[in-house]
Amino acid sequence: MSVTSAKRAGFAPRLSQSLGAKLLILPALGLLFVFIGLPVYQILVRSFEAGITDYVWVLESGSSNKVLSNTFGIAATVTAVTVLLGFPYAYAMVISSPKVKILLLAAVVIPYWTSTMIRSFAWIAILQTHGPMNQFLGLLGLGPINILGTATAITIGMVQVLMPFAVLPMYAVLARLDLRLLQAAQGLGARPIVSFFKVLVPLSLPGIIGGAVLVFVLSLGFFITPALLGSPSDSMIAVFIESQINGSLNWGRAGALSGVLLVSTLAVLGVGGVLMQLLNPMRKARSKA
């Protein structure tokens, strides 16, 4: 058998295996199409039943603009807080001993298995006027403070729920880094704080950007926590969509709001993907090589 015929004989099984692997994805794609694709398509179709009138309302209405401002403002705040708190936590997981690492990982993951509604009701009990938070602030001479029913309460509740989505991507990147680079930088005269921000942070940018994008996208569509911890003046877009459907029976406006949310989510994902490619130091090193 010639070399060419041998290569062709080996190519056929690899091709069949590749086709078989792709066919295994079809049931999952079918489920996504039925339970996600079709509902989204129906909502978008309803948003154009009156032409672009409902989209004009979304862009010009004071109430919708207020809701969009609340949504993007709270999502940005939640993203910033989760990244600022999550990065040191992820770094602590990397440098800790195996036993401590398991405890730190459990502290992040186990609350995620608890219902978001249960955690939101727990925050109601904590943040209410006579709750533990205000009692503690009273001991310090700072309370009581009206926290419940404000954007601050929404932010606290969402940060607690979304923290795993920031910590785990950053930990995955940090765990693959060679931390001896920090020692090398310090050996060359850099102070620990300088080596941390000049060496560790740039190398971990893919995890930081990935966690930030994930948290921001999830924050845009949050419903339970803003509905329970917030107030009408701090309403977010998911709560506003629900009120348009159940309160006003206005499917067109709800569909237009959903369309704006969908486009915003896709835009954030696209920008995040581009940033991860541009700011990835490993990719830059390979391109220079």
C-alpha positions as CSV (number, residue, x, y, z in Angstrom):
1,M,0.0,0.0,0.0
2,S,1.4,3.4,-1.0
3,V,1.8,6.3,1.4
4,T,-1.0,8.2,-0.3
5,S,-3.5,5.3,0.0
6,A,-2.5,4.8,3.6
7,K,-3.2,8.5,4.3
8,R,-6.6,8.2,2.6
9,A,-7.5,5.1,4.5
10,G,-6.7,6.9,7.8
11,F,-8.6,10.0,6.7
12,A,-11.9,8.2,6.3
13,P,-12.3,7.1,10.0
14,R,-11.2,10.5,11.2
15,L,-13.9,12.1,9.0
16,S,-16.6,9.8,10.2
17,Q,-15.6,10.4,13.8
18,S,-15.7,14.2,13.2
19,L,-19.2,13.9,11.7
20,G,-20.3,11.7,14.5
21,A,-19.1,14.2,17.1
22,K,-21.0,17.0,15.3
23,L,-24.2,14.9,15.1
24,L,-24.1,14.5,18.9
25,I,-24.5,18.2,19.2
26,L,-27.7,18.3,17.2
27,P,-30.1,17.3,20.1
28,A,-28.7,20.1,22.3
29,L,-29.0,22.6,19.4
30,G,-32.6,21.4,18.9
31,L,-33.5,22.0,22.5
32,L,-31.9,25.5,22.4
33,F,-33.9,26.3,19.3
34,V,-37.2,25.1,20.7
35,F,-36.9,26.5,24.2
36,I,-34.8,29.7,23.5
37,G,-34.7,30.5,19.8
38,L,-38.5,30.2,19.1
39,P,-39.6,32.3,22.2
40,V,-37.0,35.0,21.4
41,Y,-38.2,35.0,17.8
42,Q,-41.9,35.4,18.8
43,I,-41.1,38.2,21.2
44,L,-39.1,40.1,18.5
45,V,-41.9,39.6,16.0
46,R,-44.4,41.1,18.5
47,S,-42.1,44.0,19.1
48,F,-42.6,45.0,15.4
49,E,-46.3,44.5,15.2
50,A,-46.8,48.3,15.4
51,G,-43.7,49.0,13.2
52,I,-41.0,50.8,15.0
53,T,-43.4,52.7,17.3
54,D,-42.5,50.6,20.4
55,Y,-38.8,51.0,19.7
56,V,-39.3,54.8,19.4
57,W,-41.1,54.7,22.7
58,V,-38.1,52.9,24.3
59,L,-35.7,55.5,23.1
60,E,-37.8,58.6,23.8
61,S,-39.9,57.7,26.9
62,G,-38.6,59.1,30.2
63,S,-39.6,56.0,32.1
64,S,-37.8,53.6,29.8
65,N,-34.7,55.8,29.7
66,K,-34.7,55.9,33.5
67,V,-35.0,52.1,33.6
68,L,-32.2,51.7,31.1
69,S,-30.0,54.1,33.0
70,N,-30.7,52.1,36.3
71,T,-29.9,48.8,34.6
72,F,-26.6,49.8,33.0
73,G,-25.5,51.8,36.1
74,I,-26.3,49.0,38.6
75,A,-24.7,46.4,36.2
76,A,-21.5,48.4,35.9
77,T,-21.4,48.9,39.7
78,V,-21.9,45.3,40.4
79,T,-19.3,44.3,37.9
80,A,-16.7,46.7,39.4
81,V,-17.4,45.5,42.9
82,T,-17.3,41.8,42.1
83,V,-14.0,42.2,40.2
84,L,-12.3,44.3,42.9
85,L,-13.4,41.9,45.6
86,G,-13.0,38.7,43.5
87,F,-9.5,39.2,42.2
88,P,-7.8,39.3,45.6
89,Y,-10.0,36.3,46.7
90,A,-9.0,34.3,43.6
91,Y,-5.3,35.2,44.2
92,A,-5.6,34.0,47.8
93,M,-7.0,30.7,46.5
94,V,-4.0,30.3,44.3
95,I,-1.4,30.9,46.9
96,S,-3.1,29.0,49.8
97,S,-2.5,25.5,50.9
98,P,-4.6,22.7,49.4
99,K,-6.9,22.5,52.5
100,V,-7.4,26.3,52.7
101,K,-8.0,26.4,49.0
102,I,-10.8,23.8,49.3
103,L,-12.4,25.9,52.0
104,L,-12.2,29.1,50.0
105,L,-13.6,27.4,46.9
106,A,-16.5,26.0,49.0
107,A,-17.2,29.4,50.4
108,V,-17.7,30.6,46.8
109,V,-19.5,27.7,45.2
110,I,-21.8,26.4,48.0
111,P,-23.9,29.7,48.2
112,Y,-24.4,29.4,44.4
113,W,-26.4,26.2,45.0
114,T,-28.8,28.1,47.2
115,S,-31.9,29.6,45.5
116,T,-31.5,33.3,44.5
117,M,-35.0,34.0,46.0
118,I,-33.9,32.5,49.4
119,R,-30.8,34.6,49.4
120,S,-32.8,37.8,48.5
121,F,-35.2,37.2,51.3
122,A,-32.2,36.7,53.6
123,W,-30.9,40.1,52.6
124,I,-34.3,41.6,53.3
125,A,-34.0,40.4,56.8
126,I,-30.4,41.7,57.1
127,L,-30.9,45.1,55.6
128,Q,-34.3,46.1,57.0
129,T,-34.6,49.0,59.4
130,H,-34.3,46.9,62.6
131,G,-32.1,44.2,61.0
132,P,-28.6,43.1,61.9
133,M,-26.9,45.6,59.5
134,N,-28.6,48.6,61.0
135,Q,-28.1,47.3,64.6
136,F,-24.3,47.1,63.8
137,L,-24.3,50.6,62.3
138,G,-26.1,51.8,65.4
139,L,-23.4,50.5,67.6
140,L,-20.9,52.6,65.5
141,G,-23.2,55.6,65.7
142,L,-23.9,55.5,62.0
143,G,-27.4,54.1,61.9
144,P,-30.1,53.4,61.3
145,I,-29.8,53.9,57.5
146,N,-32.5,53.2,55.0
147,I,-30.8,50.6,52.8
148,L,-33.6,48.3,51.8
149,G,-35.5,49.5,48.7
150,T,-32.5,51.3,47.3
151,A,-30.0,50.7,44.5
152,T,-27.4,50.0,47.2
153,A,-29.5,47.0,48.4
154,I,-29.8,45.7,44.9
155,T,-26.1,46.0,44.4
156,I,-25.3,44.2,47.6
157,G,-27.7,41.3,46.8
158,M,-26.5,41.0,43.2
159,V,-22.8,41.1,44.2
160,Q,-23.3,38.2,46.6
161,V,-25.1,36.2,43.9
162,L,-22.8,36.9,41.0
163,M,-19.4,36.7,42.9
164,P,-18.7,33.1,41.7
165,F,-19.0,34.2,38.1
166,A,-16.1,36.7,38.7
167,V,-13.9,34.6,41.0
168,L,-13.9,31.3,39.0
169,P,-12.7,32.7,35.7
170,M,-10.0,34.8,37.4
171,Y,-8.9,31.8,39.4
172,A,-8.7,29.6,36.3
173,V,-6.3,32.1,34.7
174,L,-4.3,32.8,37.9
175,A,-3.8,29.0,38.6
176,R,-2.0,28.6,35.2
177,L,0.4,31.4,35.8
178,D,4.0,30.9,37.0
179,L,4.0,32.9,40.3
180,R,7.8,32.8,40.2
181,L,7.6,35.8,37.8
182,L,6.6,37.9,40.8
183,Q,9.7,36.8,42.7
184,A,11.8,37.5,39.6
185,A,10.4,41.0,39.4
186,Q,11.1,41.6,43.0
187,G,14.6,40.2,42.6
188,L,15.2,42.8,39.9
189,G,14.2,45.6,42.3
190,A,10.5,46.0,42.0
191,R,8.5,46.4,45.1
192,P,5.8,43.8,45.9
193,I,2.9,46.2,45.1
194,V,4.6,47.2,41.8
195,S,5.2,43.6,40.7
196,F,1.6,42.8,41.6
197,F,0.2,45.5,39.3
198,K,2.9,45.4,36.6
199,V,3.3,41.6,36.3
200,L,0.3,39.7,37.8
201,V,-2.6,41.9,36.8
202,P,-1.6,42.2,33.1
203,L,-1.0,38.4,32.8
204,S,-4.4,37.8,34.4
205,L,-6.3,40.2,32.1
206,P,-8.1,37.4,30.2
207,G,-9.7,36.1,33.4
208,I,-10.5,39.6,34.6
209,I,-12.2,40.6,31.3
210,G,-14.0,37.2,31.1
211,G,-15.3,37.5,34.6
212,A,-16.3,41.1,34.2
213,V,-18.2,40.4,30.9
214,L,-20.0,37.4,32.4
215,V,-21.1,39.4,35.5
216,F,-22.2,42.4,33.4
217,V,-24.2,40.3,31.0
218,L,-25.9,38.4,33.8
219,S,-26.6,41.7,35.7
220,L,-28.4,43.2,32.7
221,G,-31.2,40.5,32.9
222,F,-31.5,40.1,36.7
223,F,-35.0,40.0,37.9
224,I,-35.6,38.4,41.4
225,T,-33.0,40.4,43.4
226,P,-34.0,43.9,42.0
227,A,-37.7,43.0,42.4
228,L,-37.4,42.0,46.0
229,L,-34.7,44.4,47.3
230,G,-35.4,47.5,45.1
231,S,-38.2,50.0,44.6
232,P,-40.0,51.3,41.6
233,S,-37.7,54.2,41.3
234,D,-34.7,51.8,41.0
235,S,-36.4,49.3,38.7
236,M,-34.3,47.4,36.2
237,I,-35.2,46.3,32.7
238,A,-36.3,42.8,33.5
239,V,-38.7,44.1,36.2
240,F,-39.9,46.7,33.8
241,I,-40.6,44.1,31.1
242,E,-42.6,42.0,33.5
243,S,-44.7,45.1,34.5
244,Q,-45.4,45.8,30.8
245,I,-46.7,42.3,30.3
246,N,-48.5,41.5,33.5
247,G,-49.5,45.1,34.4
248,S,-50.2,46.7,31.1
249,L,-50.6,43.7,28.8
250,N,-48.4,45.6,26.3
251,W,-46.5,42.9,24.5
252,G,-45.2,45.3,21.9
253,R,-43.3,47.5,24.4
254,A,-42.1,44.4,26.3
255,G,-40.8,43.0,23.1
256,A,-39.0,46.2,22.2
257,L,-37.4,46.3,25.6
258,S,-36.4,42.7,25.2
259,G,-34.9,43.5,21.8
260,V,-32.9,46.3,23.3
261,L,-31.7,44.0,26.1
262,L,-30.7,41.3,23.5
263,V,-28.8,43.8,21.3
264,S,-27.0,45.2,24.4
265,T,-26.0,41.8,25.6
266,L,-24.6,40.8,22.2
267,A,-22.7,44.1,22.0
268,V,-21.2,43.6,25.4
269,L,-20.2,40.0,24.5
270,G,-18.6,41.2,21.2
271,V,-16.7,44.0,22.9
272,G,-15.5,41.6,25.6
273,G,-14.3,39.1,23.0
274,V,-12.4,41.8,21.1
275,L,-10.8,43.1,24.3
276,M,-9.7,39.6,25.4
277,Q,-8.0,39.2,22.1
278,L,-6.3,42.6,22.1
279,L,-5.2,42.5,25.8
280,N,-4.2,38.9,26.0
281,P,-0.4,39.1,26.8
282,M,0.2,35.6,25.7
283,R,-1.3,36.3,22.3
284,K,0.9,39.5,22.0
285,A,4.0,37.4,22.9
286,R,3.2,34.9,20.2
287,S,2.5,37.6,17.6
288,K,5.9,39.2,18.3
289,A,7.6,35.9,18.1
